[in-house]
Amino acid sequence: KEHRQNMTSIIESIDEHIINNIIQSRSLYNVAIDIGPSSSSNKSEVGTIKMSDRKIWDNLRDYGTLTGDNAIEIGLIDELSLIDPLDSLLIDAKEKNKRKIRKKSRKRRKNGNGIGGDSSSTSTSNSITDDDNSEKDELNYFRAEKKISLLEYSSLLKKKSKVEETKWKIRETMDTLSRKSSMTETVFGILGYSAPNFNVDEDDYNKNSWKINKEKIAVVNITGAITDSIATSVIQTLRKIKDDKNVKCVVLRVDSPGGSSTASELIHQECKHLPQPVVCSLSNTAASGGYYVAANADRIFALPTTVTGSIGVFGIKLDMSELASSYGVNFDCISTGIHSTANGPFQPLTKKMEMNFSRNVDRVYDQFKQVVASGRSLDLDYVQLVAQGRVWTGEQAKEIGLVDELGGISRAISYAKRNHTSDGDADVEMWPKRKTLMEKNLKVTW
């Protein structure tokens, strides 16, 4: 019953948030609709409905799927387009660009017919004014003349970014080698690669050299169940970040339903010992171990519909002894203590084993509550009230003090830049980074 009440509370909270967002974004406070012909005449009458009325949304859900016409009628969409508007826009843009070119050519020919100094000076002035006006006009035009798929566009951007990144990495390597050996610097000079820009174009270097030692924000993703392998990967990442002096803040991006308490504790401890401050952004889910790793962050951000909390612990004891026995399979073992085989799947659960399991679960649960109380500066008794395995939406979590602000990853990064960098600006790096071929072929242990 309590679980059902908890889940009902979460669903209703998310539902309320979605409805309010639709009403605000679409300005659906009062909607005029056609209610059909009046009783006194054949003319159609217009009525008004209050979209803030919960019954209206209940009726919409009961009705089921809406057609486009239905959606227009109540203001959920603005227009029905029977064809792809992009093709029309591209054709229109091409025609407008052609007309502008012809117009500019005519004006240039006209202005070029002036006689004497005054006329030439006037024509120059007119030409400048016309160019300025045309630039202003262009802002009102859809100027693209070709369409490509989002996948193709994304691929082009990635290729461009990779080429630029490789170019600057080569420059960095050449700079490092030159500093170590004057002979290397001389050889580079003979080959036409002089310090400080080396292989990078001089203008490009002058424009972007400030990026070399620019402050950075590191975004570390923790996605999926928190297992030992996930913990190992995250800890390796955090230790690399720890040694990068240009990283001024770490943003943990958590999208996890939880997992191993040991793995969560390892990540939590690594975050505690980072020299950089930690800001946490909770994605769709950050429950149980997902919240454990975030609890000690300087600032926690969550979406209003994030499912978080679940401050609780459970243990599972698999007992297959009866199943094995039903097939005539029996197991026996010799151990040094009654708890030595407690985790074995063919060992029945005894009262002493149950007491031992319960102690361990309670111990981890107390530790979890202590982590939350310490990290969130909350009273332990209060944490007990909001714990007990209950899950909360991001909006509810903010009200009870488990979350600081509502917002997504962009807002968390903006906060990190604003509060943990010298000038409010920094490059954003996504971690873990892709491994190079050499790193893939090497075994990394920690």
Salt bridges, closest charged atoms under 4 A:
ASP15 OD2 - ARG54 NH2 2.47
ASP15 OD1 - ARG61 NH1 3.03
GLU16 OE1 - ARG54 NH1 2.46
ASP58 OD1 - ARG54 NE 3.95
ASP58 OD1 - ARG61 NH2 3.22
ASP78 OD1 - ARG26 NH2 2.68
ASP84 OD2 - LYS147 NZ 3.57
ASP87 OD1 - LYS147 NZ 2.90
ASP92 OD2 - LYS96 NZ 3.16
ASP130 OD1 - LYS107 NZ 3.60
GLU138 OE2 - LYS100 NZ 3.56
GLU138 OE1 - ARG143 NH1 3.67
GLU164 OE2 - LYS167 NZ 3.18
GLU165 OE2 - LYS169 NZ 3.28
ASP175 OD2 - ARG171 NH2 3.91
ASP175 OD2 - ARG179 NE 2.99
ASP204 OD2 - LYS167 NZ 2.85
ASP244 OD2 - LYS216 NZ 2.70
GLU270 OE2 - ARG239 NE 3.32
GLU270 OE2 - LYS242 NZ 3.58
ASP366 OD1 - LYS369 NZ 3.56
GLU395 OE1 - HIS17 ND1 3.95
ASP404 OD1 - ARG376 NH2 2.88
GLU405 OE2 - ARG299 NH2 2.99
GLU405 OE1 - ARG411 NH2 3.27
ASP425 OD2 - LYS214 NZ 3.16
ASP427 OD1 - LYS214 NZ 3.58
GLU429 OE2 - LYS216 NZ 3.34
GLU429 OE2 - LYS433 NZ 3.50
